[in-house]
Amino acid sequence: MIHPSVLLLCTAGMFLTLLTDRFRSWVTAAGCGGLYLLALVLALVLRGKGGPLAPYLPGLVGGGVFFLGSLFLFVDPPLQQLFVAGLSVVNAAAAELFIPLFLDALPFSVAGGLGGFLTVLFFLLWTLLIVLFLYHPLRHFSDRGASAFLVGMCLLLAVLGLILDGRADFLFRGNVPAQRLLLTALCYALLLFSFRSVYHAGRFRARTDAQLSRIRLMELEQDNISDLHAALREVRSARMESGYALDTVATLLTAGDTRGIAEYIVTAKENLQRSPALETFHTDPVLNAVIAMKAAFARQNDIAFSCNAVVDGTPLSPDEICVITREILARACRDAAAFSGERRVRFTAFPSPDSLAFEAVYSAEAPKKRRSSVRGKTLSQVWRQLFEEPDRGGDLAGLELTQEIIGLHSGSLTLSASGTEQILQAKLRF
C-alpha cells in the first residue's frame, strides 16, 4: 500500500502542473502546501475506516481537498479541476490495485524496503507519464468553459473507477485481475488518445486561422499600398501642375501681360479644386481621407466617381464606418478598373431611425451564373452542395471585416447585378 504522504504529494504535483494558477507562484505553492498538510492529517485520521472504500480513502480525501482548494487557487474551469481531481483518485486506485501485481511478476524478491522503494518509484513514474501526456492539452484548453468533450472524459473516469472497484468483474470469465488490467489499460489509452487528438486538432485549427489572418493582413496591406500609390501620384500631379503654372506666370510676366496672369491664376485655382484628394466628401477628416484616396484611385483609372455619404447620428463607431467604407470602395473601384466599357462608381451612405445603409453602384462585368449540376463532381462535392450553405467567399472577397461588423449588428451584405452594373449594399440595424 502506498503511504498517504507519497500519494498526496503526487496529487499536489498534478494540480500544480496541469492547472493554471491565479496568484503568484509562492502563494500557490504555499496554498497547495497547506492543502497537502490538511489532506494528510485527514487521511491519517481516517486510515483504516471507510469499509470497502478504505484502500481508496487517501486518494478520495486528497482529490476532494485539492478540488475545493483549487477553486480559489486556480483559474481553470471547475469542470477541468474536477477532472484533475478525479484523475488523481483513479491513479491512486489503479496504483493500489496493479503495482502489487507488477512486483509479484518481477523475477527477484522485492520484500522489505526494496518493495516499498519500487512501489513509490512506479507510482511516481506513472504519475509523471500521465502529466506529460496531459500537460499541453489541459493548458491549451484552460481558458475554455465546460464542454461535452470534458464531460465525456469525466464520465470515462467514473467508468474507470467502477472497473477498478470490481463492478465490471461480471464481464470476465477467468483470470479476473489480468482482464481487469487489460480493460483499465484500454480506458487509459482511450482517455489519453482522446485528449491528444483534440489538442492536435485545436492546434491545427489555430494554425489555419493564423494563416488566414496573415493572408487577410497581406490583402489589407496591398490596399494600403494602392492608396499610398494613388496619393503619391496625386502629389506628383500637383507638383507638375504647380511647376507648369509657375512657368506660365513667368512667361506672361516676360511678355508684360499682367491681365493674363490674373486670369490664369483663377483658372489654376479652379483646376486645383478639381483634384479629388482635395475635395471634401465628409466632415469627418478620417472618413473624408478614406473616400478621397479611393476617389484619387478612380480618377487615375478613368473612373467617374461620385459620393454622397451621411453617417452622422448613428451608434456605429467611426472606425467601423471607415472600415466598411474602405472595403466597399476598394471592391467597387477594383472591379470598375477591370471593366472595359464606361467606368463609373457611385457611393452613398444614408441613415434611417434604426439602420445605416452603405451602397456602391459600379460598372463591372456581369457575373457568370453558376449552374447546379452533378456532372464531373465527386460524391463528397454532391453532398456538400445538397446539405451545406453555398460558399459566397468568391462573390464577397475582400469584405471579410465588413461581414464581421455586419454580423455584430444583425445586418446584411448583398451583391446584385443589373446589366453592366453591380450593386453592393451593406445594411446594419440598431
C-alpha positions in Angstrom: 0.0 0.0 0.0 1.3 3.4 -1.0 1.8 5.7 2.0 -0.6 8.7 2.0 2.2 11.2 2.1 3.5 10.0 -1.3 0.1 9.7 -2.8 -0.9 13.2 -1.7 2.4 14.6 -2.9 1.7 13.3 -6.4 -1.8 14.7 -6.2 -0.4 18.1 -5.3 2.1 17.9 -8.2 -0.7 17.1 -10.7 -2.7 20.1 -9.6 0.3 22.4 -9.7 1.4 21.2 -13.1 -1.9 20.7 -15.0 -3.8 23.8 -13.8 -3.1 27.5 -14.3 -2.5 29.3 -11.0 -4.4 32.5 -10.1 -1.8 34.1 -7.8 2.0 34.4 -7.7 4.0 31.1 -7.6 4.9 31.3 -3.9 1.3 32.0 -3.0 0.1 29.0 -5.0 2.9 26.8 -3.6 2.0 27.8 -0.1 -1.7 27.2 -0.6 -1.0 23.7 -2.1 1.3 23.0 0.9 -1.4 23.9 3.3 -3.9 21.7 1.4 -1.4 18.9 1.4 -1.0 19.0 5.2 -4.8 19.2 5.7 -5.4 16.2 3.4 -2.5 14.2 5.0 -4.0 14.8 8.5 -7.4 13.7 7.4 -6.1 10.7 5.6 -4.1 9.6 8.7 -7.1 10.1 11.0 -9.5 8.2 8.7 -6.9 5.5 7.9 -8.5 2.0 8.3 -12.0 3.4 8.2 -14.5 3.6 5.4 -15.3 -0.1 4.9 -14.9 -1.2 1.3 -13.5 2.2 0.4 -10.7 2.1 2.9 -8.0 1.3 0.3 -9.1 4.3 -1.8 -9.7 6.7 1.1 -6.4 8.7 0.9 -7.0 9.3 -2.8 -10.6 10.3 -2.2 -9.6 12.7 0.6 -6.8 14.2 -1.4 -8.9 14.6 -4.5 -11.7 16.3 -2.6 -9.5 18.6 -0.5 -7.4 19.7 -3.5 -10.5 20.2 -5.7 -12.1 22.5 -3.1 -8.8 24.4 -2.7 -8.3 24.7 -6.5 -11.5 26.6 -6.9 -9.7 29.5 -5.2 -6.1 28.9 -6.3 -6.5 28.2 -10.0 -8.4 29.9 -12.8 -9.3 26.9 -14.8 -13.0 26.0 -15.3 -14.4 24.0 -12.3 -15.1 21.0 -14.6 -11.5 20.8 -15.6 -10.4 21.0 -12.0 -12.9 18.2 -11.2 -11.4 16.1 -14.0 -7.9 16.5 -12.5 -9.2 15.6 -9.0 -11.0 12.5 -10.4 -7.8 11.6 -12.3 -5.8 11.7 -9.1 -8.3 9.4 -7.4 -8.3 7.0 -10.3 -4.5 7.0 -10.5 -4.3 6.2 -6.7 -6.8 3.4 -7.1 -5.0 1.9 -10.1 -1.7 2.0 -8.3 -3.1 0.3 -5.2 -4.5 -2.5 -7.4 -1.9 -3.1 -10.0 1.5 -2.2 -8.6 1.5 -5.3 -6.3 0.8 -7.4 -9.4 3.8 -5.9 -11.1 6.0 -6.5 -8.1 4.9 -10.2 -7.9 5.8 -10.6 -11.6 9.4 -9.5 -11.1 12.0 -12.3 -11.3 13.5 -11.4 -8.0 12.3 -10.9 -4.4 11.0 -7.4 -3.5 10.3 -8.0 0.1 11.1 -5.3 2.7 12.5 -1.9 1.8 13.1 -2.7 -1.8 9.4 -3.4 -2.4 8.4 -0.1 -0.8 11.0 1.7 -2.9 9.9 0.2 -6.1 6.2 0.9 -5.2 6.9 4.5 -4.8 9.1 4.6 -7.9 6.5 3.0 -10.1 3.8 5.3 -8.8 5.9 8.4 -9.4 6.8 7.3 -12.9 3.2 6.6 -13.7 2.1 10.0 -12.4 4.8 11.7 -14.4 3.8 9.8 -17.6 0.2 11.0 -17.1 1.3 14.6 -16.5 3.5 14.6 -19.7 0.6 13.3 -21.8 -2.0 15.8 -20.5 0.1 18.9 -19.8 -0.2 20.5 -23.2 -3.9 19.6 -23.8 -5.1 20.9 -20.5 -3.0 24.0 -20.8 -4.3 24.6 -24.3 -8.0 24.4 -23.2 -7.5 26.1 -19.8 -9.4 29.2 -20.9 -12.4 27.3 -22.3 -15.6 26.7 -20.3 -17.4 23.4 -19.9 -17.7 21.3 -23.0 -19.3 18.0 -24.0 -15.8 16.5 -24.5 -14.7 17.2 -21.0 -18.0 15.9 -19.6 -17.3 12.7 -21.6 -13.8 12.4 -20.2 -15.2 12.8 -16.6 -17.7 10.1 -17.3 -14.9 7.9 -18.6 -13.0 8.4 -15.3 -16.2 7.3 -13.5 -16.3 4.2 -15.6 -12.6 3.6 -14.9 -13.3 3.9 -11.2 -16.1 1.3 -11.4 -13.8 -1.1 -13.2 -11.0 -0.6 -10.6 -13.6 -1.2 -7.8 -14.6 -4.5 -9.4 -18.1 -3.5 -10.5 -17.3 -4.8 -14.0 -15.9 -8.2 -13.0 -19.1 -9.9 -14.2 -17.9 -9.3 -17.7 -14.8 -11.5 -17.1 -14.9 -15.3 -17.1 -11.5 -16.2 -15.9 -8.2 -14.6 -14.7 -10.1 -11.5 -13.4 -7.0 -9.4 -12.4 -5.4 -9.8 -15.9 -8.7 -8.9 -17.7 -9.3 -6.0 -15.3 -5.8 -4.8 -16.0 -6.4 -5.0 -19.8 -9.7 -3.1 -19.6 -8.1 -0.5 -17.4 -5.2 0.0 -19.8 -7.7 0.3 -22.7 -9.6 3.0 -20.9 -6.5 4.9 -20.1 -5.4 4.6 -23.7 -8.7 6.0 -24.9 -8.6 8.9 -22.4 -5.0 9.9 -23.4 -5.6 9.4 -27.1 -8.8 11.5 -27.0 -7.1 14.4 -25.2 -4.1 14.3 -27.5 -6.3 14.1 -30.6 -8.5 17.0 -29.6 -5.4 19.0 -28.7 -3.7 18.5 -32.0 -7.0 19.2 -33.8 -7.2 22.5 -31.9 -3.6 23.4 -32.8 -4.2 22.6 -36.4 -7.3 24.9 -36.4 -5.3 27.6 -34.7 -2.5 27.4 -37.3 -5.1 27.5 -40.1 -6.8 30.6 -38.6 -3.5 32.3 -38.1 -2.6 31.6 -41.8 -5.9 33.0 -43.0 -5.3 36.1 -40.8 -1.9 36.6 -42.4 -3.4 36.3 -45.8 -6.1 38.8 -44.9 -3.4 41.1 -43.4 -1.5 40.9 -46.7 -4.6 41.9 -48.6 -5.1 44.9 -46.4 -1.5 45.9 -46.8 -2.0 45.6 -50.6 -4.9 48.0 -50.4 -2.9 50.3 -48.2 -0.1 50.3 -50.8 -2.6 51.0 -53.5 -3.9 54.0 -51.6 -0.4 55.2 -50.9 0.5 54.9 -54.6 -2.6 56.9 -55.5 -1.7 59.6 -53.0 1.8 59.8 -54.4 0.6 60.1 -57.9 -1.7 62.9 -56.8 1.2 64.7 -55.2 3.3 64.3 -58.3 0.5 65.6 -60.5 0.0 68.6 -58.2 3.8 69.3 -58.3 3.8 69.1 -62.1 0.8 71.4 -62.4 2.3 73.9 -60.0 5.6 73.9 -61.9 3.7 74.4 -65.2 1.7 77.2 -63.5 4.9 79.0 -62.4 6.4 78.6 -65.9 3.3 80.1 -67.4 3.3 83.0 -65.0 7.0 83.6 -65.7 6.3 83.7 -69.5 3.3 86.1 -69.0 5.5 88.4 -66.9 8.2 88.4 -69.5 5.5 89.4 -72.1 4.1 92.1 -69.8 0.6 90.5 -69.8 -0.5 91.3 -66.2 -4.2 90.8 -67.1 -3.5 87.3 -68.4 -1.6 86.5 -65.2 -4.7 87.3 -63.1 -7.0 85.2 -65.3 -4.6 82.3 -65.4 -4.3 82.3 -61.6 -8.1 82.0 -61.3 -8.1 79.1 -63.8 -5.3 77.4 -62.0 -7.1 77.6 -58.7 -10.3 76.1 -60.3 -8.2 73.2 -61.7 -6.6 72.6 -58.4 -10.0 72.3 -56.7 -10.9 69.6 -59.1 -8.3 67.3 -57.5 -10.2 64.5 -55.7 -7.6 64.4 -53.0 -8.5 68.0 -52.0 -12.3 67.6 -52.2 -14.5 67.4 -49.1 -16.6 64.3 -49.2 -17.5 64.3 -45.4 -17.0 66.5 -42.4 -15.2 63.7 -40.5 -11.5 64.1 -41.5 -10.6 60.4 -41.3 -13.6 59.2 -43.3 -13.0 62.0 -45.8 -9.4 60.8 -46.2 -10.6 57.3 -46.9 -13.0 58.4 -49.6 -10.6 60.9 -51.1 -7.9 58.2 -51.6 -10.4 56.0 -53.4 -11.6 59.0 -55.4 -8.0 59.6 -56.4 -7.6 56.0 -57.4 -10.8 56.2 -59.5 -9.6 59.4 -61.3 -6.2 57.8 -62.2 -8.1 54.8 -63.7 -10.6 57.0 -65.7 -13.5 56.1 -63.4 -16.3 58.6 -62.9 -16.6 58.8 -59.2 -19.4 60.4 -57.1 -20.1 60.2 -53.4 -22.9 61.2 -51.0 -22.1 60.0 -47.5 -24.2 60.9 -44.5 -23.4 58.8 -41.4 -24.0 61.3 -38.6 -26.1 60.3 -35.6 -25.5 56.6 -35.8 -24.3 54.4 -32.9 -21.6 52.9 -35.1 -18.1 53.8 -34.2 -16.0 55.9 -36.6 -13.5 53.1 -37.0 -16.2 50.7 -38.1 -17.7 53.2 -40.5 -14.2 53.8 -42.1 -13.5 50.1 -42.4 -16.9 49.4 -44.1 -16.4 52.4 -46.4 -12.9 51.5 -47.3 -13.7 47.8 -48.1 -16.8 48.6 -50.2 -15.0 51.3 -52.2 -11.9 49.2 -52.7 -14.0 46.4 -54.1 -16.0 48.8 -56.3 -13.0 50.6 -57.7 -11.1 47.4 -58.3 -13.9 45.8 -60.2 -14.6 49.0 -62.1 -11.0 49.4 -63.1 -11.1 46.0 -64.7 -14.2 46.9 -66.8 -13.7 47.5 -70.5 -16.6 50.0 -71.0 -17.6 53.2 -69.4 -16.4 53.1 -65.8 -18.5 54.6 -63.0 -18.6 54.3 -59.2 -21.4 55.9 -57.2 -21.1 55.5 -53.4 -23.9 56.5 -51.0 -24.3 56.1 -47.2 -27.6 57.1 -45.7 -29.0 56.5 -42.2 -32.6 55.8 -41.0 -34.0 55.8 -37.5 -33.0 52.2 -36.9 -30.4 51.3 -39.5 -27.5 52.5 -41.6 -27.0 51.5 -45.3 -23.9 51.7 -47.5 -24.4 51.2 -51.2 -21.9 51.2 -54.1 -23.1 51.0 -57.7 -20.3 50.4 -60.1 -19.5 49.2 -63.6 -18.4 45.6 -63.8 -18.7 42.6 -65.9 -21.9 40.6 -65.2 -21.1 37.6 -63.0 -21.4 34.2 -64.6 -24.3 32.2 -63.4 -23.3 29.0 -61.6 -25.1 26.0 -62.9 -26.0 23.4 -60.4 -25.0 20.1 -61.8 -23.6 16.8 -60.5 -21.7 16.1 -63.7 -18.0 15.8 -63.1 -18.3 16.1 -59.3 -17.3 13.7 -56.7 -19.8 12.3 -54.3 -18.5 14.4 -51.4 -19.0 17.5 -53.5 -22.6 16.5 -54.3 -23.3 16.0 -50.6 -21.7 19.4 -49.8 -23.9 21.0 -52.5 -27.1 19.4 -51.1 -26.6 19.9 -47.3 -24.2 22.8 -46.8 -24.8 26.5 -47.3 -23.4 27.9 -50.5 -19.9 29.4 -50.2 -20.1 33.1 -51.2 -16.4 33.8 -50.4 -15.7 34.5 -54.1 -18.6 36.9 -54.5 -17.7 38.8 -51.4 -14.0 38.6 -51.5 -12.2 41.4 -49.7 -15.2 42.2 -47.5 -14.4 39.9 -44.6 -14.1 42.7 -42.0 -17.3 44.2 -43.2 -19.1 40.9 -42.8 -17.8 40.6 -39.2 -19.1 44.1 -38.3 -22.4 43.4 -40.0 -22.7 40.2 -38.1 -22.4 42.1 -34.8 -25.3 44.4 -35.8 -27.7 41.8 -37.3 -27.3 43.3 -40.7 -27.0 42.1 -44.3 -24.5 42.3 -47.1 -25.8 41.7 -50.6 -24.3 41.8 -54.1 -26.6 42.0 -57.1 -26.2 42.8 -60.8 -28.2 44.9 -63.3 -26.9 44.8 -66.8 -23.3 46.1 -66.7 -23.7 47.5 -63.2 -23.3 45.7 -59.9 -24.9 46.9 -56.6 -23.1 46.2 -53.4 -25.2 47.0 -50.4 -24.4 46.7 -46.7 -27.2 47.4 -44.2 -26.7 47.5 -40.4 -29.6 47.5 -37.9 -29.5 49.0 -34.5 
